[in-house]
Amino acid sequence: MLAFSWTIVLCFIVFQYLREKEYKSEFLSAQLQQYNRHLLVAVEEGNSYEDYIASHDKPFDDLRITLITLSGAVIYDNTMSADSLDNHRSRPEVADAMKHGSGYHIGRQSSSDGREYFYSATRGERLVVRTAIPYSSTLHDLLAADWTFLIVMISVTLAMSVLAYFTTRKLGKDIERVNRYEAEQEKSRLKRQLTNDINHELKTPVASIQVCLETLLSGIDLSEEKRQNLIERCYTHNERLRHLLNDVSLITRMEDGSGLISKEPVTINDIIKEVADELDVMPEEERLTLHTDFNEEVVVDGNPALIGSIFRNLTENAIAYSEGRNIYISLIENNKDSCAIRFEDDGKGVAANHLPRLFERFYRVDKGRSRQKGGTGLGLAIVKHAVQFHGGTISVINRPEGGLRFDFSLKKKV
């Protein structure tokens, strides 16, 4: 699979290299075509072509200019006598100009002086104007493809391949553990579903990275600001891919069973304080005010990272989608066996038909807006799995006064 992926990448690089060379050749021809047309207009208006050539700037030094009749006879050449030149109707660029109005040819040796030229020809009503640039180190550099961004692309692809290799290895091992705990049919179904979901979520950032890289590789004259913006967009989408893989890995670990995740005494009050501290340092436009009602210390035997992910993902969800200004965390019940906690925001809530599906992997109420916010679509799925890992349950409703209310429980010992 990795070899197949690299084959596709290399094919794309070769295609991009050839396309860039073609683009540069067409751009060079367009510059010559512009000069050709101006000369044709001057001749067709009755002006002397020799006067025009002598009095007007040329797009390139050492430019060879040839005037050819529609029958192919050369009537003027600024480098040698026209009488010494044979019929040019069969020259590739002249033939194309006769047929299509314009044409160019790369790197053909002249039969008259033995030099190699880049030719560009343009047809008028009575004449064909052909201009040619002799090959030199400068022209070679002008037509050469820029390998800088191709090298960048190869490096990024190599880095992503290494990351994907180690990540997929870990994901494969985690899926094998799931297979030992579930029936064979259920194992296959979950594996297909997860693979399809991940593949679907990878398409948008991968496509965006490709568009940015294609723009950078196209040879278009970009400002430094625009170039930097495209590189930053590639980085942002790469970060989204990294977060997605981390979230997938976390969910898979929880599905593998409790024996793989360590437990220790966790003070819920400390977790909530950490969330409050993180909110305090956020930009003001993203910050929500946290209100807590925890009148006693609550300690459970669990995994601190997973319990922290419950509160952080609920908080991030409220910041990204609620459009409210406040978060409320309350202790509803606390006994020797379990505790019940309520997490609320004062935002706009969601339509009732979406509520039963909020904890599904990759489910989004507003897909476009969710991706714009940079979420992976796994936040609430992680919350549900972390709660279940700690022996609890979670539910969600719309608050009568606006916003969402999440009620969940955690067992003191599982």
N, C-alpha and C positions, 0 to 999 in steps of 0.2 A: 504494500500500500504506500509506504514511504517512497519507494523507487518510482511508483506511478505518479505520485504527487510531484516529485522532482522533475520527472519527464515533462509534465505539463508546465511547470515553472520554466524549465529551460526552453521549451517550445515558445512560450510567451516572450521570453527574453530575446530569442532569435527573431521572432516576429517584430518585437518592439525595435530591435536594432535595425532591421531592414526598413521598417516603416519610418524611422527617424532619418535614415539616409535618403529615402525617397522624398520625405518632406523637405529636407535641406536642398535636394536637387531641384525640386519644384519651386522652392523659394528663390533659388539662384536664377532659374529660368524665368521666373516672373519679373525679376529685375531687368533681365535682358529684353524680355518681351515688351516692357514699358518703353525702353529706348527704341526698339524696333518699330513700335507703333508710331512714336513721335516722328521718326525718320520717314515712315511711309506717308504720314499726313503731310509732311513738308514736301515730299516729292509729288504727291497727287495734287497738291495745290499749285504746282508749277515751279516750285523753288528748286534751286540747284542742290543736289544731294552732297556735292563736294563742299559747298559753302556751309551747309548745315553741319556736316561732320567736323569741319574745321572750327566752327564758331560755337559749338555746344559741348558741354562737359559730357564725358563718357562715364558710365557707371563703374568701369574698371580700367586700370592702366593696361597698356599692351593689348587693347581690344581689337580683334580682327573683325572687319565689317565687309560683307559681301552682298551685292545686289544681283538678283537672279530673275530672269524673265520666267513667265509661267510655262514656257517650253523647256526650261532648265538651263538656258544659256547664261553664262556669267557676263554681266556688262560692267561690273566694277568690283574691285577688291583693293583695300587700302594697304595691303602688304606685298602684293605682286601684280604683274600685268594680267589683265583679264583675258588677253589673247592666249596666254599659256595654260589656261584652265579649261578642263573638259566639261562636258555637260553634267550639271549637278542634280538633275531631276530624280535620280535614283538614290541620292543621299537620304538616310533614314529620317533626319530631322526635316529635310525639304519635302520629302514624300508625305510625312505627317502634316506639315503645314499646308500642302496642296489639298489634302483630303479633309483636314479638321480645322484649318485656320492657323494652327500653331503646333510646334513640336520641339522636342529637345533630345539630345543624345549625349551620353556620358562616355568620355574616354576613348574616342576613336582617333586613330592616327591619320593625319592629313596626307593624302597622296601627292600633294603639291610641294609641301616643305618638310614632310616627315615628322612634324611635331604632333603631340597629342593634345587634343582640345576638348573643351566642353562646349557643345553647339546648342544654339537656340534660334529657331526660325519662325517668322511670322509672315502670313500671306496678306497682301493687299489686293486691290482691284486689278493692277497690272504687273505688280512685282512681288517677289519674295525677298524680305530682308533677313539675312542670317548674320548673327553675331556669334563670336567664339572667343573663349578665354583659354590661353595656353595653360597646360597643367604645370603647376609649380608646388612647392611645399606649402605656400599660403593657401592655394586653392584646395589642395589635399586636406589641409586642416579644416577648411571651411566646410567641406563636404563630409568629413569624418563624423561618425556618431559620437555623442558624448557618453563616455563610459562611466562617468561619475555616479549618476543615479542608477545605472544598471548595477554597479558594484554595491551601492546602497541597498538596492532591492535584493540582490543575492544574499547580502549579509543579514538583512531582516528575515528573509525566507529561511536561512540557515538557523538563525536564532529561534524562530518560531517552530521550526522542525524539531530542534532539540527539546524545546519546551513541550511541544505536543507529544514527542516521544516519551518523555518521562511522565508527563501528566496522564497520557493514555495507558501507560503501563500501570500506574497506580489505580486509575479508574477500572482497568481490567481486573486487577486483583480484588478491588472492592466488589465488583459485580460477581466475581466468583464466590465471595463470602455470602452474598445475598442468595446465590443459587443453592447454598447448603441449608438455608433456613426455610425455603419456600418450595412448593411443588414445582415440578418441571414446567408445566404449562404456564403457571403464573410467572416463573422466572423469565421465560422467553418473552412474555407479553411486556413485563416491566423493562426488559433490556431494549426491546424494539421501541417502546414509547420514549424512554430516556434518550436513546440515540436520535430519534426523529426530532424530539424537542430541542436537543442541543444543536443539531444540524440546522434547524430552522432559525435558532437565535444567532448562530454564527454568521448567517448570510449577510445581515445588514452591516456589521462592522467590517467584515472581510471585503464586501463590495465597496464600502466607503474608502477603505485603505487602497484598494485597487484603483479607484477613480483618481484619488490624490496622486498616487504614484504615476499613473498614466499621464496626468497633466504635467507632472514634473519631468517626465521622460520625453514629452512630445517635442521639446525644442522650442516651444513658444517662449517669446521674450517676456518673462515675468519680473515684476518688481521684487525687490528683496523682501518687502513686507508680505506680498502675496505668497512668495516661496516659503517664508517662515510660517505663514498661516496654514499652508498645506501640510507642512511637516508636523505642526502642532496638532492638526486634525488626525493625522496618522497615529500620533502618540496617544491621543485621547481614546481612539477606537481600540488601540492595542491594550490600553488599561482596562477598557470594558471587557475585552476578551479574557484578560487575566482574572478580573473579578468573577466573571462567569465561571471559569474553570475552578476557582477556589470555592465558589458556592456549590457547584455540582459535587465537588470532592467532599464538602462538609455534609451535604445531605446523604451522600452515599455512605459515609462513615456512620452516620446515625442509623441508617437502615440496616447496617451490618450487625447491629446488636450491641448490648451494653458491655460485653466483655472486652471490646476494643477501645473503650473510652474510660479514662480514669475518673474517680470521684473523690471528693473531699468536702469537708464542711464549708458551706458558702453562705455568707451573710448577705441577704437580699438588700438590706439597707445600704451596704457598701457599693453594691452594683448600681443602685439608683443614684447614689452620690456621684459616682464616676460619670454617669450619663448627664447629670446636671452640670458637672465641670466641663464636659465636652460641649454642651450647649452654650456655655458662657463664652467660649473662645470662637464660636462660629461667627461668620459675617452677619451683621445686623439684619440684612434683608432675608436671611435664611433662618434666623434664630427664633425659636418659640419659647415662651415662658413655661417653666415646669412647676407645677403645684403638686405637692405630695401630702398624703394623709396616712403616714405610717407611725402609729402611736406606740409601737413596741418593736423590739428586735426580732427578726425572723431569720432562722438558720435552717438550711436544708442540706442533706447529703447529696451532692451532685457535682456537675462539672462547671467550673466558673465561666469558662469560655462560652459554653452553650447557654447558660442562664443569661450571661451578658448579651448574647446574640438575640435573645427574646426581646429584651428592652431596647436594644439598639436598633433592631430592624423595625419594631413598632414605631420608634421615634423617627427613624429615617422615612418611613412610610408616611407618617403624619406631616413631616416637613415638606416632602415632595408633592403630596397629592391632596392634603386636606384643605389647603388655603386658609387655615385657621391661624390663630396667634397663641393658643394655649394648649398645654398637655396636662392631664390630671392622672396621677398614679395613686391608687388607694388600696389599703389593706382591708378586704371585706371579711375575711375569717382567718383565724390562726389557732390551731389546736396541736396536739402532740403528734398527730399523724400527717397533717397537710396544712397548706395555706391557700387562700383564694385571693387573687389580686385583680384589680380592675384598671385598665388603661384606656383613657379617653382623649379625644381631641374635640375642639369646637369648630371644626371645618364644615364642609358642605355635605359630607357623607357620600353614599353611593346609592344608585337605584336598587330597589329590593331584589330584583332578579339576579343581580351580581353577587349578593351576599353569600349564597351557598358555595360559590366557586372561588372566593378570594384566596383560599389556602392552596389552590391547585398550582402545581409547578407551571411557570411561564404564563399563567393567566393574567391578563391585563384588562382593566375596565376601559381605558383609553390607550390603545397600543401606540399610536404616534406620540402622544404626550409622555407616556412612560419611557419610551426609548430616548426621547429628547432629554429627560431628566437623568439619563445614564443608568437606570436600574437594570438589574439582570432578570427580573421577573421571578426571582426565587426567594425574596425576602420573607414573605408571609408563609411560604412553604417551609422555610427553615424554622420559623417561629413554631409552627404546628409540630414539626418533628422534634424540636427541642423540648417542647412541653410534654409530648408523648414519651420521650426518652426518660423524663422525670416522673412518669406515672400519672400525668395529669391530662386534663381536657381543656379545650379552648373553644369559645364561641364568639360571634360578632353580630351586633345589631346596630341600627341607626339610632342615635340619641334623639329623643323628642325635641330637644332644644338645638339640634344640629350637630353633625360630626359622627364619628364612629365610636363604639364602645366595645372593647375586647375584654371578656371575662375569662380568666384561666386559673387553673389550680396546679400546684406542685406538691408531690408527696415528700414528706420529710426524709423517708428512707424507701428505696425501691429495691 
